[in-house]
Amino acid sequence: MSEHFGAKSTTDDVLAGVDLKGKRVLVTGVSAGLGVETARVLTAHGADVVGAARDLAKAEGATVVVREAAATGGGALALVELDLADLKSVRAAADALVRDGRSFDLVIANAGVMAPPFGKTVDGFETQFGTNHLGHFVFVNRIASLLKAGSRVVSLASAGHRFSDVNLEDPNFETTAYVPFEAYGRSKTANILFAVEFDRRHKDRGVRAVAVHPGGIQTELARHLDPAFIQGWIDQLNAQAAAQGQPPIEWKTIPQGAATSVWAGVVASADEVGGLYCEDCHIAELVEDASQIRAGVRSYALDPARAKALWALSEKLVGETF
């Protein structure tokens, strides 16, 4: 595995010299930020990318740079409508891809929401759990037949998983008080546990899954947050970092943030990253000390029994068995 990539590596650094002609990739959330950059660099290296987005008009405008990269790099971009907060939309998008029949070499489950006010998806699930986890759970499982041997699924999680484990008894905050970042943490832990169990189920046929943390990036994901709150949070984290003798937090650029996704999906050894959680273009270490705020993954997010239990609950909630 390449060890020379790190927190400051960009997508162009990671894919330098890599030819993706003939590869087909699906990326969710291509209407802004990381999704657009991920699609751009993949098409620039020759991949055919299917970009999924809730708002196709917004995605058309946002992906002009992707089409420009495709024109010079030999790749291509096609857009499909996908609203992860509406399982009817999820199933329709997945079923259309299955009918089309063309296989994928890589699926990057990139789309998501962070810390909105309490709300529910069309199907009645808490917004973050329903969108970030259940929407992707149904979508990726429904197109699993299109994943050929040697392909991968990259599930975008977050260091935010350290806010909270999943709550299998009350996933939709029906009996517990809603706290936006606790809900975000639950959904991001779910994204990791999904990768753990999907990898276990599919690795015997040569399909692997990995979860990644892109890093701290200023994107539309934070649109529900007051800038003053974000700055206060950063100040608090930096004070903790200083007490531990660590440097202050630096925001990543979007190309740096998307680097771990393409590294884990294309460059890293599938056998080494499969079923694990990666950050800064390397496999994260297990860290249980709550005072360690800068890196690492909590053991509950990689617990295979927890992953199986969440899978079973997810199937029950969406009314489908995969």
N, C-alpha and C positions, 0 to 999 in steps of 0.2 A: 504494500500500500504506500502511496506517495505520502511523505511526511513533511514536505516543504511548504504546504499550504497552511494558512492560519487565519486569524481573525480579520486581517487586512487584505486577504486575497480576494480578487474580484472574479466574476464569472468568466471574463476574458482570460484571466490568469489560469483558472482551473481547466478551461477547455482549450488552451493553447496547443495547437498541433493535432487536435482531435477531429476526425472526419466523421460526421453523423449522417452522411448521405445514405439513403435507404432506410433510415430509422424513422419510426413514427411515434410521436409523443403526444400525450394529452395533458394539458395544464388547466386546472380550474382557477378562476379568479383573474382573468386576463384583461380586466377593465382598468387596472391601476397597479402601481407599485411593483411588488415582487413578481407578480404574475406576468406583467408586461416585460420586465427585464429577463425573466426566465425564458419566455417565448422568444424574445429577441436574440439572445445568445445561442439558443438551440437552432433557430432557423439560419442564423449567420454561419453556423457550422454544417449546414446542409440538411437538417432534420425537417421532416414534414410535421407540423404542429397543429393539433386540434385544440383551439382555445375555447374554454367554456366560461360563460359569464351570464349573470342575471339580466343585465341591461345591455342588449346587443348594440344599441346606438352609441352608448358610452364606450363600449369595447371597440367599435369600429374606429372611433376617434383616437382612442388611446393606443391602438396597435398600428398606427401609421408607421412608427419606427420599426415595428416588427416586419411589416411588409417590405420596407426599405432594406432591412437586413437580409430578408429572404431573397430579394432580387439580386443582391450581390453575392450571397453565400450559397445559393442553389437550393435553399429550403422552400417551404411553403407554409401558409397559414390559412386555416379554415376556422370559422367561428360557429359555435353551437350555443343555443340558449339553455341555461341551467340555473334554476333558482333552488338553492340548497335548503331553503326554508319552506319548501313546498314539495312534498314527496310525489305529488302527481307530476310536477315538472321534472323531478329527478328521474322518475321511472320512464317518462316519455323520452328524455334525452338519452338515457342508457339503452332503452329498447331500440331507438333509431340507430345508434352505433352498432348494436348487435346485428340488426337487420342488414346494415351496410357490410358487415362481415370482415372488414380489414383489421388486422391485428395491431397491437401496440407493443413497443419495446420498453416504454416507460410511461407511468402515470404519476403526475405530481399533484397531489391534493393540496393545493395552495390557498384556496379561498377561505375566508373566515371573517368573523366579527369579534370585537373586543369591548367588553365592559359597557354595553348599552344599558339604558334603564330596563327594568323588568318588563318582559314581553313574552309573547308566545309565537311560535311558528304557525303556519296555516293548519298544521295537524295537531296543534295544542301542546307542543313541547316547549320548554324554556328556550328562549331564543339562541343562546350560545351552545348549549348541549345539542339542540335540534339542528342547528345550522352547521356548526363546526364538526360535530361527530356524526349524528344520525344521518344527515344528508349525504355526507361522504361514505358512510357505512353502506347505505343502500346503493349509491351510485357505483362505487368501486366493486362491490360484490356482484352487481348486475352485469358488469362488463368483464368480470374475471375470466370468462371463457375466451376473451380476445387477447389475454395476456399469454404470450407464447413462452416456451422454455428460454431462459436467459433474460427475461424481462424483470422489471422492478416496479414497485410502488413506493413513492416517497410521501410520507404523511407529515405535513408541516405542523409541528407542535410548538412549544415555546418554553423558555425558562419559567414562564408563568405557571407551568404545571406544579411548581413548588408551592404555589399558593394553596393548593388543595388536591387531595385524592378525589377520585370519583365517589359519589354517594349512590350506592346501588339500591338503597331503601327509599330515597327521596330525590330522584334525578331531576325532577322538575320544580323543586322548591315549593312543594305543596304543603309541607308541614314545618319547614325551616325558613328562617328569614332570608330574603334575597340580598346577597352582597355581590355587587357586580364583578369584583376581581376574584371572589371565591368561585363564582359561576364560570368565569373565564378559566381559572385553574382547573376546575373539574373537566371542562371541555378539552383542554390541552392535554391533561393526563389521559383522557379518553383517546385522543389522537395517537398517543404513544402506545397505549394498550391495544388499540386496533392494529397497529403495525406488528406488535408482538404476536398476536393471535393469527393475523392474516399470514405472516411469515411461517408460522408453525404449520398452518393448514396447506400451504402451497409450495413449500420448499422442496418437497419430494418430486415435484414436477418441474423444478428449476425456476420457479418464480419466487422472488424474495421481496421483503418489505422492510423499510427502515423509517424511523421518525427523525426529524431534524428540528433544531432551533436556529432560526436565521440570525438572531442577534437583535440588539436594540436599534431600531430604525425608525425614522420619522416618516410615516406613510399615512394614508387615509384610514388605516386601521384604528388610529387614535382619535377619530373624528368625534366620538362621544365623550371625550375627556376634556376637562378644563385645562388649558395650558398652564395655569398656575398650579393645578394639582400635579401635573406631570413634573414641573420644575421642583415642587416641594418633595416629590417622591425621589427624584434624581439627587437632590441635596441630601436627603436622608441616607440613600444608598452610598453616596460618596463619603459621608461622615463615617459610616460603618467601614467602608473600604479603607479610609485613612487610618482608622483605629487598628485595622489588620495589616497596615503597612503596604496596602495595595494602591495602585494609581487610580485616579478618578475615571469614571465611566466615559467612554467616547462613543458617540453615535456612529453606527455604521452607515455607509452610503448604500443606496439600493443595490448597486452591483456587488458590493461586499455581502449584503444580506442574502442575496439570491445564490451566492457562491456555494454554500453548503448543500443546497438542494441539488444543484447540478453535479457537484462533487459526489454526493452520495448516490445519485441516480446513474451516473455515467462513469466516473473515474475510479472511485473506491472499489476494492474487492467486494463482490456481493457476499461471499462467504464470511468475510470479516465484519461487515456492517449489518447483515441480515438480522432482523429481530431486535436491533439495538437503537440507541438514541445518540445522535451526533450533533456537534456544535463546532463552529469555527473550523470546519473541514477536518475534524477528527472525531473519534469515538469518545463520548463523554465518560468521565469517571463517576462511579457511584459516590454520592456525597449525602450523608445523613445529617450532618451538623447544620442546623437551621441558621446559624450565624454565617455560614459560607454562602454568600449571595451572588457570587460572580459566575460560577460555573458548576457543572455537574448535574447528575440526574438522581432523583429520589428512587429508592428501591421499589416503592409501591407502583411506580409507573412502568416497571419492567417485570412485575410479578406475573408469571404465567397463569397461576390460578385466578388472579384478579382479572387477567385478560380474558380468560374463558368465561368467567362470570359476567363480565360486561358484555361479551358477545351474545350470551344467552339472553340477557336482559334486553339488549338492543333488538334482537330478533323478535322478542315478545312485544316490544313497544311498536315496532314498525309492521308487525303482522306478516313477516316473511322469514323463511328458514333458508340459510345459505350453506 
